[in-house]
Amino acid sequence: MSLVDIRVEGPLGRISLTRPEALNAINLPMVQAIANALRKWVSDPQIRMILMDGAGPRGFCAGGDIRGLYDAAKAGDPLPAEAFFRNEYVLNAAIANYPKPVIVLMDGITMGGGIGLGSHASHRIVTERSMLAMPEVCIGFYPDVGGTFLLGTAPGELGTHLAMTGERFDGSDAIACNLADRMVASPDLVKIPDLLRNVGTGDAVWPALESVMITPKESAIVAAKSWIDQCYGMSAVEDILAALETLGTTAALEARAKIQKNCPTSLKVTLRALRQARNLGRLEPCLGQEFQISRKMVMTPNFMEGVRAAVVDKDRNPSWSPPRLEDVTAESVASYFQDSADAGLNPRTAP
């Protein structure tokens, strides 16, 4: 059985991730299948828009298939990871720049690579049961798939908080952080294909879906924005932790405890990448920067240890190297950004 169900339903190009036993985690063949479909449909006059979703009741996409990357890295082979990242990031750019509406249903669990598929689309839908996260710092990695751009340009320091803690957030928070646009009640998702069949342009998508849209509840992260902006506006991870400790509220101390469990090198690389993403200002150069970082980071002991602890042995007790923030040098952080390699990203040629 194919891991991606690609089909045409009248004016809709339908893409469904069909790997529910793995929460629709994406691998290289799945990325290539989606990219090929988009490439084929871009010049097909019958296809007016793309609708993407995930099979199964639990989630849209739990992220990239990190176990496969782990196995290749353990064998000392960087090529599978490089091929995956290059193709995935080019796909992220293609979705962001696609000339036809791309509607993505981010229902249930949507993490990492799932956010890369969904949050760059033109029409991003969440539900009352959406649960999103960019938890890569928890496994010795960092928020890629355009995550540095999405989180780096989120309002205030909300994205910094989500990136550094890796904590989960709901659909209301996703809308508030500009990772999603509208909310639909999950039982009504099945109505969306029929509602879209007579839609001719992107401007008509939201009016066509008005009957199934619901008002999100108040965002918890927006309610915390004042103290988040106060504590996370620092230029060093150590200063963020100190600010959280000084603030001393239950929420601040809980955030501090989460950050302290994450990979020190990942935290410092992530903060620099987020700050640089703000200066870069566009998705494509951020993806190019991420390709430089990813191809190096995936081959490090920290990534290996993080995946081992979270996915392989599942003991949730990684041993980071170095283990302390103060031992992560500025030179070691800078090394992740000193590479001429890029993913060949160009919005005019993708897909």
C-alpha atoms as a printed R data frame, in Angstrom:
    type eleno elety resid chain resno       x      y       z
1   ATOM     1    CA   MET     A     1   0.000  0.000   0.000
2   ATOM     2    CA   SER     A     2   1.211  3.486  -0.873
3   ATOM     3    CA   LEU     A     3   2.130  5.727   2.037
4   ATOM     4    CA   VAL     A     4   0.507  8.684   0.259
5   ATOM     5    CA   ASP     A     5  -2.893  8.497  -1.410
6   ATOM     6    CA   ILE     A     6  -2.810 10.881  -4.372
7   ATOM     7    CA   ARG     A     7  -5.979 11.296  -6.396
8   ATOM     8    CA   VAL     A     8  -8.113 13.715  -8.347
9   ATOM     9    CA   GLU     A     9 -11.668 14.493  -7.250
10  ATOM    10    CA   GLY     A    10 -13.150 16.927  -9.746
11  ATOM    11    CA   PRO     A    11 -11.315 20.243  -9.296
12  ATOM    12    CA   LEU     A    12  -9.468 19.011  -6.205
13  ATOM    13    CA   GLY     A    13  -6.039 17.479  -6.122
14  ATOM    14    CA   ARG     A    14  -6.227 15.290  -3.018
15  ATOM    15    CA   ILE     A    15  -3.160 14.284  -0.998
16  ATOM    16    CA   SER     A    16  -3.663 12.046   2.043
17  ATOM    17    CA   LEU     A    17  -0.840 10.745   4.211
18  ATOM    18    CA   THR     A    18  -1.688  7.082   4.761
19  ATOM    19    CA   ARG     A    19   0.687  5.860   7.413
20  ATOM    20    CA   PRO     A    20  -1.555  6.052  10.473
21  ATOM    21    CA   GLU     A    21   0.335  3.356  12.387
22  ATOM    22    CA   ALA     A    22   3.285  5.794  12.474
23  ATOM    23    CA   LEU     A    23   1.076  8.866  12.937
24  ATOM    24    CA   ASN     A    24   1.726  9.603   9.253
25  ATOM    25    CA   ALA     A    25   5.400 10.386   9.852
26  ATOM    26    CA   ILE     A    26   6.952 11.325   6.514
27  ATOM    27    CA   ASN     A    27   9.944  9.756   4.822
28  ATOM    28    CA   LEU     A    28  11.750 10.493   1.558
29  ATOM    29    CA   PRO     A    29   9.421  8.494  -0.751
30  ATOM    30    CA   MET     A    30   6.422 10.304   0.741
31  ATOM    31    CA   VAL     A    31   8.058 13.697   0.247
32  ATOM    32    CA   GLN     A    32   8.891 12.813  -3.347
33  ATOM    33    CA   ALA     A    33   5.361 11.573  -4.035
34  ATOM    34    CA   ILE     A    34   3.831 14.820  -2.775
35  ATOM    35    CA   ALA     A    35   6.315 16.927  -4.732
36  ATOM    36    CA   ASN     A    36   5.645 14.964  -7.924
37  ATOM    37    CA   ALA     A    37   1.890 15.450  -7.539
38  ATOM    38    CA   LEU     A    38   2.259 19.192  -7.031
39  ATOM    39    CA   ARG     A    39   4.564 19.413 -10.028
40  ATOM    40    CA   LYS     A    40   2.059 17.553 -12.205
41  ATOM    41    CA   TRP     A    41  -0.965 19.555 -11.060
42  ATOM    42    CA   VAL     A    42   0.563 23.011 -11.319
43  ATOM    43    CA   SER     A    43  -0.181 23.162 -15.065
44  ATOM    44    CA   ASP     A    44  -3.334 21.033 -15.047
45  ATOM    45    CA   PRO     A    45  -6.314 23.325 -15.726
46  ATOM    46    CA   GLN     A    46  -8.733 20.815 -14.187
47  ATOM    47    CA   ILE     A    47  -7.076 21.126 -10.769
48  ATOM    48    CA   ARG     A    48  -8.094 24.396  -9.122
49  ATOM    49    CA   MET     A    49  -6.789 23.684  -5.617
50  ATOM    50    CA   ILE     A    50  -5.002 21.131  -3.437
51  ATOM    51    CA   LEU     A    51  -6.451 19.536  -0.310
52  ATOM    52    CA   MET     A    52  -4.065 17.701   2.032
53  ATOM    53    CA   ASP     A    53  -4.919 15.647   5.108
54  ATOM    54    CA   GLY     A    54  -3.814 12.610   7.109
55  ATOM    55    CA   ALA     A    55  -5.376  9.189   7.548
56  ATOM    56    CA   GLY     A    56  -6.439  7.842  10.909
57  ATOM    57    CA   PRO     A    57  -8.063  9.410  13.952
58  ATOM    58    CA   ARG     A    58  -4.936 10.465  15.831
59  ATOM    59    CA   GLY     A    59  -3.202 13.069  13.755
60  ATOM    60    CA   PHE     A    60  -2.212 14.749  10.511
61  ATOM    61    CA   CYS     A    61   1.547 14.095  10.719
62  ATOM    62    CA   ALA     A    62   3.843 13.464  13.690
63  ATOM    63    CA   GLY     A    63   6.903 14.727  11.814
64  ATOM    64    CA   GLY     A    64   9.794 13.241   9.891
65  ATOM    65    CA   ASP     A    65  10.784  9.601  10.155
66  ATOM    66    CA   ILE     A    66  13.693 10.269  12.489
67  ATOM    67    CA   ARG     A    67  14.340  6.565  13.093
68  ATOM    68    CA   GLY     A    68  15.414  6.190   9.474
69  ATOM    69    CA   LEU     A    69  17.756  9.166   9.776
70  ATOM    70    CA   TYR     A    70  19.116  7.735  13.023
71  ATOM    71    CA   ASP     A    71  19.881  4.376  11.421
72  ATOM    72    CA   ALA     A    72  21.736  6.021   8.540
73  ATOM    73    CA   ALA     A    73  23.688  8.321  10.853
74  ATOM    74    CA   LYS     A    74  24.582  5.384  13.093
75  ATOM    75    CA   ALA     A    75  26.037  3.662  10.046
76  ATOM    76    CA   GLY     A    76  28.065  6.798   9.310
77  ATOM    77    CA   ASP     A    77  26.232  7.544   6.056
78  ATOM    78    CA   PRO     A    78  25.187 11.209   5.687
79  ATOM    79    CA   LEU     A    79  23.663 10.816   2.227
80  ATOM    80    CA   PRO     A    80  20.155  9.600   3.200
81  ATOM    81    CA   ALA     A    81  19.768 12.523   5.598
82  ATOM    82    CA   GLU     A    82  21.029 15.050   3.047
83  ATOM    83    CA   ALA     A    83  18.662 13.705   0.396
84  ATOM    84    CA   PHE     A    84  15.742 13.791   2.808
85  ATOM    85    CA   PHE     A    85  16.386 17.323   4.043
86  ATOM    86    CA   ARG     A    86  17.014 18.705   0.563
87  ATOM    87    CA   ASN     A    87  13.811 17.220  -0.842
88  ATOM    88    CA   GLU     A    88  11.758 18.101   2.228
89  ATOM    89    CA   TYR     A    89  12.857 21.722   2.332
90  ATOM    90    CA   VAL     A    90  12.316 22.183  -1.405
91  ATOM    91    CA   LEU     A    91   8.807 20.783  -0.862
92  ATOM    92    CA   ASN     A    92   8.211 23.247   1.998
93  ATOM    93    CA   ALA     A    93   9.153 26.104  -0.330
94  ATOM    94    CA   ALA     A    94   7.001 24.672  -3.121
95  ATOM    95    CA   ILE     A    95   3.945 24.583  -0.859
96  ATOM    96    CA   ALA     A    96   4.576 28.153   0.285
97  ATOM    97    CA   ASN     A    97   4.882 29.418  -3.292
98  ATOM    98    CA   TYR     A    98   2.326 27.220  -5.021
99  ATOM    99    CA   PRO     A    99   0.235 29.221  -7.519
100 ATOM   100    CA   LYS     A   100  -2.992 27.436  -6.605
101 ATOM   101    CA   PRO     A   101  -4.647 27.322  -3.172
102 ATOM   102    CA   VAL     A   102  -3.247 24.640  -0.871
103 ATOM   103    CA   ILE     A   103  -5.631 23.740   1.955
104 ATOM   104    CA   VAL     A   104  -4.169 21.602   4.739
105 ATOM   105    CA   LEU     A   105  -6.188 19.989   7.526
106 ATOM   106    CA   MET     A   106  -3.926 19.857  10.578
107 ATOM   107    CA   ASP     A   107  -6.246 17.759  12.698
108 ATOM   108    CA   GLY     A   108  -4.886 15.973  15.774
109 ATOM   109    CA   ILE     A   109  -1.150 15.542  16.308
110 ATOM   110    CA   THR     A   110   0.876 17.800  14.005
111 ATOM   111    CA   MET     A   111   4.561 18.097  14.815
112 ATOM   112    CA   GLY     A   112   7.851 18.919  13.152
113 ATOM   113    CA   GLY     A   113   7.612 17.872   9.520
114 ATOM   114    CA   GLY     A   114   3.826 17.973   9.786
115 ATOM   115    CA   ILE     A   115   4.028 21.677  10.564
116 ATOM   116    CA   GLY     A   116   6.374 21.974   7.585
117 ATOM   117    CA   LEU     A   117   3.675 20.518   5.347
118 ATOM   118    CA   GLY     A   118   0.809 22.467   6.876
119 ATOM   119    CA   SER     A   119   1.951 25.845   8.134
120 ATOM   120    CA   HIS     A   120   3.440 27.020   4.827
121 ATOM   121    CA   ALA     A   121   0.182 26.425   2.962
122 ATOM   122    CA   SER     A   122  -2.131 29.201   1.777
123 ATOM   123    CA   HIS     A   123  -5.097 27.934   3.832
124 ATOM   124    CA   ARG     A   124  -4.209 26.306   7.165
125 ATOM   125    CA   ILE     A   125  -6.986 24.658   9.139
126 ATOM   126    CA   VAL     A   126  -6.825 23.301  12.693
127 ATOM   127    CA   THR     A   127  -9.506 21.716  14.857
128 ATOM   128    CA   GLU     A   128 -10.438 21.659  18.529
129 ATOM   129    CA   ARG     A   129  -8.330 18.506  18.899
130 ATOM   130    CA   SER     A   130  -5.213 19.752  17.089
131 ATOM   131    CA   MET     A   131  -2.046 19.340  19.129
132 ATOM   132    CA   LEU     A   132   1.054 20.889  17.617
133 ATOM   133    CA   ALA     A   133   4.715 21.082  18.616
134 ATOM   134    CA   MET     A   134   8.213 21.732  17.380
135 ATOM   135    CA   PRO     A   135   9.955 19.504  19.968
136 ATOM   136    CA   GLU     A   136  13.264 19.007  18.161
137 ATOM   137    CA   VAL     A   137  15.477 20.470  20.922
138 ATOM   138    CA   CYS     A   138  14.305 17.533  23.044
139 ATOM   139    CA   ILE     A   139  16.087 15.078  20.703
140 ATOM   140    CA   GLY     A   140  19.323 16.932  20.017
141 ATOM   141    CA   PHE     A   141  18.037 18.691  16.905
142 ATOM   142    CA   TYR     A   142  16.323 22.059  16.275
143 ATOM   143    CA   PRO     A   143  13.091 23.362  14.644
144 ATOM   144    CA   ASP     A   144  13.662 22.859  10.910
145 ATOM   145    CA   VAL     A   145  11.236 22.553   7.912
146 ATOM   146    CA   GLY     A   146  10.991 26.333   7.981
147 ATOM   147    CA   GLY     A   147  10.375 26.238  11.714
148 ATOM   148    CA   THR     A   148  13.040 28.845  12.369
149 ATOM   149    CA   PHE     A   149  11.137 31.201  10.054
150 ATOM   150    CA   LEU     A   150   7.687 30.377  11.451
151 ATOM   151    CA   LEU     A   151   8.734 30.597  15.098
152 ATOM   152    CA   GLY     A   152  11.273 33.350  14.573
153 ATOM   153    CA   THR     A   153   8.627 35.623  13.061
154 ATOM   154    CA   ALA     A   154   5.756 34.698  15.402
155 ATOM   155    CA   PRO     A   155   4.380 37.598  17.499
156 ATOM   156    CA   GLY     A   156   6.824 38.825  20.104
157 ATOM   157    CA   GLU     A   157   8.775 35.982  21.685
158 ATOM   158    CA   LEU     A   158   6.013 33.355  21.512
159 ATOM   159    CA   GLY     A   159   7.925 31.346  18.925
160 ATOM   160    CA   THR     A   160  11.102 31.477  20.982
161 ATOM   161    CA   HIS     A   161   9.230 30.049  23.947
162 ATOM   162    CA   LEU     A   162   7.770 27.190  21.866
163 ATOM   163    CA   ALA     A   163  11.125 26.435  20.236
164 ATOM   164    CA   MET     A   164  13.140 26.427  23.467
165 ATOM   165    CA   THR     A   165  10.696 24.400  25.552
166 ATOM   166    CA   GLY     A   166   9.450 22.127  22.749
167 ATOM   167    CA   GLU     A   167   6.082 22.120  24.479
168 ATOM   168    CA   ARG     A   168   2.803 21.279  22.795
169 ATOM   169    CA   PHE     A   169   0.225 23.886  21.886
170 ATOM   170    CA   ASP     A   170  -3.338 23.692  20.613
171 ATOM   171    CA   GLY     A   171  -5.155 25.006  17.569
172 ATOM   172    CA   SER     A   172  -6.050 28.300  19.222
173 ATOM   173    CA   ASP     A   173  -2.391 28.882  20.027
174 ATOM   174    CA   ALA     A   174  -1.396 27.935  16.475
175 ATOM   175    CA   ILE     A   175  -3.705 30.589  15.063
176 ATOM   176    CA   ALA     A   176  -2.405 33.162  17.538
177 ATOM   177    CA   CYS     A   177   1.190 32.346  16.570
178 ATOM   178    CA   ASN     A   178   0.398 32.548  12.834
179 ATOM   179    CA   LEU     A   179   0.991 28.855  12.241
180 ATOM   180    CA   ALA     A   180  -2.660 28.350  11.260
181 ATOM   181    CA   ASP     A   181  -5.539 30.452   9.975
182 ATOM   182    CA   ARG     A   182  -8.953 29.069  10.894
183 ATOM   183    CA   MET     A   183 -10.574 26.375  13.025
184 ATOM   184    CA   VAL     A   184 -13.140 23.781  11.957
185 ATOM   185    CA   ALA     A   185 -14.881 21.328  14.283
186 ATOM   186    CA   SER     A   186 -13.326 17.919  13.667
187 ATOM   187    CA   PRO     A   187 -16.629 16.158  12.828
188 ATOM   188    CA   ASP     A   188 -17.150 18.674  10.024
189 ATOM   189    CA   LEU     A   189 -13.846 17.993   8.255
190 ATOM   190    CA   VAL     A   190 -15.582 15.417   6.037
191 ATOM   191    CA   LYS     A   191 -17.758 18.204   4.612
192 ATOM   192    CA   ILE     A   192 -14.833 20.243   3.313
193 ATOM   193    CA   PRO     A   193 -14.241 18.461  -0.040
194 ATOM   194    CA   ASP     A   194 -17.845 18.995  -1.114
195 ATOM   195    CA   LEU     A   195 -17.814 22.608   0.043
196 ATOM   196    CA   LEU     A   196 -14.739 23.268  -2.105
197 ATOM   197    CA   ARG     A   197 -15.933 21.686  -5.335
198 ATOM   198    CA   ASN     A   198 -17.437 24.857  -6.766
199 ATOM   199    CA   VAL     A   199 -14.716 27.200  -5.550
200 ATOM   200    CA   GLY     A   200 -12.833 28.851  -8.364
201 ATOM   201    CA   THR     A   201 -10.202 31.015  -6.657
202 ATOM   202    CA   GLY     A   202  -8.262 31.241  -3.439
203 ATOM   203    CA   ASP     A   203 -10.250 34.276  -2.344
204 ATOM   204    CA   ALA     A   204 -13.396 32.137  -2.291
205 ATOM   205    CA   VAL     A   205 -12.035 29.361  -0.047
206 ATOM   206    CA   TRP     A   206 -12.864 30.891   3.327
207 ATOM   207    CA   PRO     A   207 -16.374 32.033   2.302
208 ATOM   208    CA   ALA     A   208 -17.059 28.514   1.027
209 ATOM   209    CA   LEU     A   209 -16.047 27.045   4.389
210 ATOM   210    CA   GLU     A   210 -17.838 29.578   6.563
211 ATOM   211    CA   SER     A   211 -20.579 27.124   7.525
212 ATOM   212    CA   VAL     A   212 -18.108 24.746   9.215
213 ATOM   213    CA   MET     A   213 -15.734 27.249  10.808
214 ATOM   214    CA   ILE     A   214 -15.825 27.732  14.571
215 ATOM   215    CA   THR     A   215 -14.446 30.425  16.854
216 ATOM   216    CA   PRO     A   216 -11.260 29.323  18.655
217 ATOM   217    CA   LYS     A   217 -11.147 29.529  22.413
218 ATOM   218    CA   GLU     A   218  -8.861 32.079  24.012
219 ATOM   219    CA   SER     A   219  -5.217 31.254  23.380
220 ATOM   220    CA   ALA     A   220  -3.318 30.314  26.528
221 ATOM   221    CA   ILE     A   221  -0.001 31.367  25.038
222 ATOM   222    CA   VAL     A   222  -1.318 34.813  24.148
223 ATOM   223    CA   ALA     A   223  -2.529 35.176  27.725
224 ATOM   224    CA   ALA     A   224   1.096 34.554  28.781
225 ATOM   225    CA   LYS     A   225   2.646 36.833  26.162
226 ATOM   226    CA   SER     A   226   3.631 39.585  28.571
227 ATOM   227    CA   TRP     A   227   5.963 37.459  30.677
228 ATOM   228    CA   ILE     A   228   7.122 35.428  27.683
229 ATOM   229    CA   ASP     A   229   8.216 38.587  25.862
230 ATOM   230    CA   GLN     A   230   9.889 39.815  29.027
231 ATOM   231    CA   CYS     A   231  11.934 36.657  29.589
232 ATOM   232    CA   TYR     A   232  12.718 35.441  26.084
233 ATOM   233    CA   GLY     A   233  13.917 38.678  24.532
234 ATOM   234    CA   MET     A   234  17.515 37.906  25.515
235 ATOM   235    CA   SER     A   235  20.446 37.138  23.254
236 ATOM   236    CA   ALA     A   236  21.719 34.150  25.256
237 ATOM   237    CA   VAL     A   237  20.014 31.006  26.529
238 ATOM   238    CA   GLU     A   238  21.615 31.467  29.939
239 ATOM   239    CA   ASP     A   239  20.038 34.935  30.203
240 ATOM   240    CA   ILE     A   240  16.622 33.535  29.298
241 ATOM   241    CA   LEU     A   241  16.917 30.947  32.057
242 ATOM   242    CA   ALA     A   242  18.013 33.624  34.526
243 ATOM   243    CA   ALA     A   243  15.068 35.830  33.576
244 ATOM   244    CA   LEU     A   244  12.633 32.956  34.057
245 ATOM   245    CA   GLU     A   245  14.136 32.197  37.447
246 ATOM   246    CA   THR     A   246  13.969 35.832  38.496
247 ATOM   247    CA   LEU     A   247  10.334 36.116  37.448
248 ATOM   248    CA   GLY     A   248   9.674 33.109  39.637
249 ATOM   249    CA   THR     A   249   6.060 32.393  38.720
250 ATOM   250    CA   THR     A   250   4.870 28.807  38.420
251 ATOM   251    CA   ALA     A   251   4.596 29.091  34.629
252 ATOM   252    CA   ALA     A   252   8.042 30.662  34.281
253 ATOM   253    CA   LEU     A   253   9.706 28.049  36.468
254 ATOM   254    CA   GLU     A   254   7.965 25.236  34.610
255 ATOM   255    CA   ALA     A   255   9.250 26.647  31.317
256 ATOM   256    CA   ARG     A   256  12.735 26.931  32.790
257 ATOM   257    CA   ALA     A   257  12.662 23.301  33.910
258 ATOM   258    CA   LYS     A   258  11.624 22.149  30.440
259 ATOM   259    CA   ILE     A   259  14.408 24.115  28.771
260 ATOM   260    CA   GLN     A   260  17.021 22.748  31.160
261 ATOM   261    CA   LYS     A   261  16.172 19.170  30.096
262 ATOM   262    CA   ASN     A   262  16.820 19.896  26.441
263 ATOM   263    CA   CYS     A   263  20.064 19.562  24.519
264 ATOM   264    CA   PRO     A   264  22.375 22.500  25.380
265 ATOM   265    CA   THR     A   265  23.921 22.665  21.905
266 ATOM   266    CA   SER     A   266  20.502 22.499  20.257
267 ATOM   267    CA   LEU     A   267  19.237 25.314  22.454
268 ATOM   268    CA   LYS     A   268  22.071 27.643  21.512
269 ATOM   269    CA   VAL     A   269  21.914 26.799  17.807
270 ATOM   270    CA   THR     A   270  18.136 27.225  17.857
271 ATOM   271    CA   LEU     A   271  18.245 30.659  19.482
272 ATOM   272    CA   ARG     A   272  20.803 31.910  16.969
273 ATOM   273    CA   ALA     A   273  18.807 30.464  14.052
274 ATOM   274    CA   LEU     A   274  15.606 32.119  15.284
275 ATOM   275    CA   ARG     A   275  17.281 35.501  15.609
276 ATOM   276    CA   GLN     A   276  18.871 35.202  12.171
277 ATOM   277    CA   ALA     A   277  15.537 34.148  10.672
278 ATOM   278    CA   ARG     A   278  14.088 37.498  11.697
279 ATOM   279    CA   ASN     A   279  16.838 39.267   9.790
280 ATOM   280    CA   LEU     A   280  16.543 37.002   6.755
281 ATOM   281    CA   GLY     A   281  12.844 37.808   6.656
282 ATOM   282    CA   ARG     A   282  11.799 35.210   4.057
283 ATOM   283    CA   LEU     A   283  11.190 31.478   4.147
284 ATOM   284    CA   GLU     A   284  13.603 30.434   1.396
285 ATOM   285    CA   PRO     A   285  16.849 31.791   2.884
286 ATOM   286    CA   CYS     A   286  15.789 30.373   6.237
287 ATOM   287    CA   LEU     A   287  15.383 26.939   4.651
288 ATOM   288    CA   GLY     A   288  18.823 27.336   3.079
289 ATOM   289    CA   GLN     A   289  20.251 28.121   6.504
290 ATOM   290    CA   GLU     A   290  18.429 25.126   7.956
291 ATOM   291    CA   PHE     A   291  19.901 22.818   5.328
292 ATOM   292    CA   GLN     A   292  23.376 23.880   6.425
293 ATOM   293    CA   ILE     A   293  22.540 23.189  10.062
294 ATOM   294    CA   SER     A   294  20.605 19.959   9.543
295 ATOM   295    CA   ARG     A   295  23.190 18.132   7.446
296 ATOM   296    CA   LYS     A   296  25.700 18.683  10.244
297 ATOM   297    CA   MET     A   297  23.499 18.240  13.288
298 ATOM   298    CA   VAL     A   298  22.005 14.918  12.195
299 ATOM   299    CA   MET     A   299  25.477 13.358  12.277
300 ATOM   300    CA   THR     A   300  26.306 14.516  15.802
301 ATOM   301    CA   PRO     A   301  26.340 12.393  18.978
302 ATOM   302    CA   ASN     A   302  23.589 14.595  20.431
303 ATOM   303    CA   PHE     A   303  21.113 13.704  17.684
304 ATOM   304    CA   MET     A   304  22.004 10.044  18.022
305 ATOM   305    CA   GLU     A   305  21.572 10.175  21.786
306 ATOM   306    CA   GLY     A   306  18.358 12.163  21.619
307 ATOM   307    CA   VAL     A   307  16.685  9.759  19.193
308 ATOM   308    CA   ARG     A   308  17.989  6.790  21.164
309 ATOM   309    CA   ALA     A   309  16.447  8.093  24.369
310 ATOM   310    CA   ALA     A   310  13.150  9.151  22.803
311 ATOM   311    CA   VAL     A   311  12.517  6.556  20.091
312 ATOM   312    CA   VAL     A   312  14.886  3.587  20.290
313 ATOM   313    CA   ASP     A   313  15.331  2.717  23.976
314 ATOM   314    CA   LYS     A   314  12.608  5.142  25.134
315 ATOM   315    CA   ASP     A   315  14.237  5.706  28.505
316 ATOM   316    CA   ARG     A   316  13.728  9.484  28.181
317 ATOM   317    CA   ASN     A   317  17.117 10.034  29.780
318 ATOM   318    CA   PRO     A   318  19.564 11.404  27.207
319 ATOM   319    CA   SER     A   319  23.168 12.236  28.051
320 ATOM   320    CA   TRP     A   320  24.059 15.416  26.183
321 ATOM   321    CA   SER     A   321  27.558 16.348  25.037
322 ATOM   322    CA   PRO     A   322  28.520 18.777  26.365
323 ATOM   323    CA   PRO     A   323  26.043 18.440  29.210
324 ATOM   324    CA   ARG     A   324  26.011 22.089  30.312
325 ATOM   325    CA   LEU     A   325  25.134 25.287  28.483
326 ATOM   326    CA   GLU     A   326  28.285 27.009  29.706
327 ATOM   327    CA   ASP     A   327  30.376 24.337  27.994
328 ATOM   328    CA   VAL     A   328  28.842 25.007  24.554
329 ATOM   329    CA   THR     A   329  31.280 27.453  22.989
330 ATOM   330    CA   ALA     A   330  30.447 30.250  20.586
331 ATOM   331    CA   GLU     A   331  32.814 28.610  18.089
332 ATOM   332    CA   SER     A   332  30.942 25.319  18.177
333 ATOM   333    CA   VAL     A   333  27.609 27.092  17.620
334 ATOM   334    CA   ALA     A   334  29.051 29.142  14.767
335 ATOM   335    CA   SER     A   335  30.296 25.993  13.049
336 ATOM   336    CA   TYR     A   336  26.711 24.990  12.235
337 ATOM   337    CA   PHE     A   337  26.266 28.188  10.235
338 ATOM   338    CA   GLN     A   338  29.577 28.097   8.329
339 ATOM   339    CA   ASP     A   339  28.744 26.062   5.266
340 ATOM   340    CA   SER     A   340  28.317 27.073   1.644
341 ATOM   341    CA   ALA     A   341  25.835 24.261   1.008
342 ATOM   342    CA   ASP     A   342  22.227 25.153   0.343
343 ATOM   343    CA   ALA     A   343  19.143 23.262  -0.727
344 ATOM   344    CA   GLY     A   344  18.875 24.895  -4.141
345 ATOM   345    CA   LEU     A   345  15.714 26.670  -3.029
346 ATOM   346    CA   ASN     A   346  14.139 29.068  -5.452
347 ATOM   347    CA   PRO     A   347  10.482 30.066  -5.264
348 ATOM   348    CA   ARG     A   348  10.377 30.588  -9.006
349 ATOM   349    CA   THR     A   349  11.451 27.052  -9.800
350 ATOM   350    CA   ALA     A   350   9.763 25.067  -6.993
351 ATOM   351    CA   PRO     A   351   8.215 22.605  -7.295
